[in-house]
Amino acid sequence: MIDAAGIGDVRRELERIGCLSSTSPSFQNQLLSYLDMNADRGDFLVEVGCFRGGLTAQLAYFAREAGKDLFVVDVDPKYLNMARETVTRALGGLPSCVHFVQADLRNFLARPRPSDRCVLLFIDGDHHYDGVVRDIRAVLDSGLERPLSICFHDYGLRYTARDHLDVRVDRAIHDLLGDHAVIPIGEVAGFSGVMPTEPVVADSGAHFESGASEGVVVVLPAAQTVARRVDRPEGGRVRRLLRSTLPAGVRRTLRSALAGPRR
């Protein structure tokens, strides 16, 4: 279980050096708890878009304590250098399990990795619709094992500035991952003062759709076919259930499909 006192020390140091995460404490706590509960699902985690490293440092602490690798992926070397410095100062040194990679997500996922078992991908990079779509498609094409958890930040973020009108993390998620459960995480806009629902003029009119969550987790489930279920130890019971409920013609068709081609 993750050490709350240790995370508290990291956050106090982040505050001291002026690099607190732009995510809410609620989001941070829920994300770390989710990682803690699902740590056995994989060997590494990925952060896409690190900014100054406020959340990176906390993910690095988790990775170090859990014996996982953390890959910090960003296209901008300036932010990678800032995050590296933040992690080093907040943790009293740079853990050997933390790796900084200048690349987009697709190019990163095409490189060698510890395994195909990823605990979680945290996507917080390009928030424009096309950018989020590119990242999601990169994950879907990656060959990473499932179940696979993907976390997105700024789910309901909006702007009034013309060049940011297509910032729609939520629409990209629903267009490509609409068949999967979308689990809210973090604050909810309109229920606290953390997420403004009115445009902030000084920040290109940034605001959040009222009622939208700060972020979401989407879990891509492992593929499970009827054949796999029938092949399990309890398969005899499943086969009997199929025989008792399906019409004879359907039973013959299903039996032939499960049996495979004749040799």
Residue pairs with C-beta under 8 A, 6 or more apart in sequence:
1 36
2 32
2 33
2 35
2 36
2 62
2 65
2 66
3 65
6 61
6 65
7 32
7 58
7 61
10 57
10 58
10 61
10 90
10 91
11 20
11 58
13 89
13 90
14 20
14 21
14 54
14 57
14 86
14 90
17 86
17 89
17 90
19 52
19 53
19 54
19 57
19 86
19 90
20 54
21 28
21 54
21 55
21 58
22 51
22 54
23 31
23 54
23 55
23 153
23 186
23 214
23 215
24 186
24 187
24 194
24 195
24 214
26 186
26 187
26 194
26 214
27 153
27 185
27 186
27 187
27 214
27 215
28 55
28 58
30 185
30 186
31 122
31 151
31 185
31 186
31 215
32 58
32 62
34 120
34 149
34 151
34 185
34 217
35 45
35 59
35 62
35 66
35 119
35 120
36 62
36 66
38 119
38 120
38 149
39 66
39 68
39 119
41 117
41 119
41 147
41 149
42 68
42 115
42 117
42 118
42 119
42 120
42 145
43 68
43 69
43 114
43 115
43 117
43 118
43 119
44 63
44 68
44 69
44 70
44 71
44 113
44 114
44 115
44 117
44 118
44 119
45 59
45 62
45 63
45 68
45 69
45 70
45 71
45 118
45 119
45 120
45 121
45 122
46 70
46 71
46 73
46 105
46 108
46 118
46 120
46 121
46 122
47 55
47 56
47 59
47 70
47 71
47 72
47 73
47 122
47 124
48 73
48 74
48 105
48 121
48 122
48 123
48 124
48 125
48 135
49 73
49 74
49 79
49 123
49 124
49 125
49 126
50 56
50 72
50 73
50 74
50 79
50 80
50 82
50 83
51 79
51 82
51 83
51 124
52 79
52 82
52 83
52 86
53 82
53 83
53 84
53 85
53 86
53 87
53 90
54 86
55 122
55 124
56 70
56 72
56 83
56 86
56 87
57 83
57 86
57 87
57 90
57 91
59 70
59 122
60 70
60 87
60 91
60 95
60 97
60 98
61 90
61 91
62 68
62 70
63 69
63 70
63 95
63 97
63 98
64 91
64 95
64 97
64 98
67 97
68 97
68 119
69 97
69 98
69 99
69 114
70 97
70 98
70 99
71 99
71 101
71 108
71 113
72 80
72 83
72 84
72 98
72 99
72 100
72 101
73 101
73 103
73 104
73 105
73 108
73 125
74 80
74 83
74 100
74 101
74 102
74 125
75 102
75 103
75 104
75 125
76 102
77 102
80 100
80 101
80 102
83 100
84 94
84 100
87 94
87 95
87 98
88 94
101 108
101 111
103 111
104 134
104 138
105 123
105 125
105 134
105 135
105 138
105 139
106 134
106 137
106 138
106 141
109 138
109 139
109 141
109 142
109 144
116 143
116 144
116 145
117 144
117 145
118 144
118 145
118 148
119 149
120 149
120 150
120 151
121 139
121 148
121 149
121 150
121 151
122 151
122 153
123 132
123 135
123 136
123 150
123 151
123 152
123 153
124 152
124 153
124 154
125 131
125 135
126 132
126 134
126 135
127 154
127 157
127 167
127 169
128 164
128 166
128 167
128 168
129 166
129 167
129 168
129 171
129 172
130 166
132 152
132 168
132 169
132 172
132 173
133 172
133 175
133 176
136 150
136 172
136 173
136 176
136 177
137 176
139 148
139 150
140 176
140 220
145 222
146 220
146 221
146 222
146 223
147 219
147 220
147 221
147 222
148 219
148 220
149 217
149 218
149 219
149 220
150 177
150 217
150 218
150 219
150 220
151 185
151 215
151 216
151 217
151 218
152 169
152 173
152 215
152 216
152 217
152 218
153 169
153 186
153 214
153 215
154 167
154 169
154 214
154 215
155 169
155 170
155 173
155 184
155 212
155 213
155 214
155 215
155 216
156 169
156 170
156 189
156 195
156 208
156 209
156 211
156 212
156 213
156 214
157 167
157 169
157 206
157 207
157 208
158 167
158 168
158 205
158 206
158 207
158 208
158 209
159 165
159 167
159 199
159 204
159 205
159 206
159 207
160 199
160 204
160 205
160 207
161 204
161 205
164 204
164 205
170 209
170 212
173 182
173 216
173 218
174 182
177 218
177 220
180 218
180 219
180 220
180 221
181 218
181 219
182 216
182 217
182 218
183 216
183 217
183 218
183 219
184 213
184 215
184 216
185 213
185 214
185 215
185 216
185 217
186 213
186 214
186 215
187 194
187 195
187 213
187 214
188 195
188 211
188 212
188 213
188 214
189 195
189 196
189 197
189 208
189 209
189 210
189 211
189 212
189 213
189 214
190 197
190 208
190 210
190 211
194 214
195 208
195 214
196 206
196 207
196 208
197 207
197 208
197 209
197 210
198 207
199 205
199 206
199 207
200 206
200 207
208 214
226 254
226 258
227 257
227 258
229 235
229 238
230 238
230 239
230 242
230 258
232 238
242 251
242 254
243 251
246 254
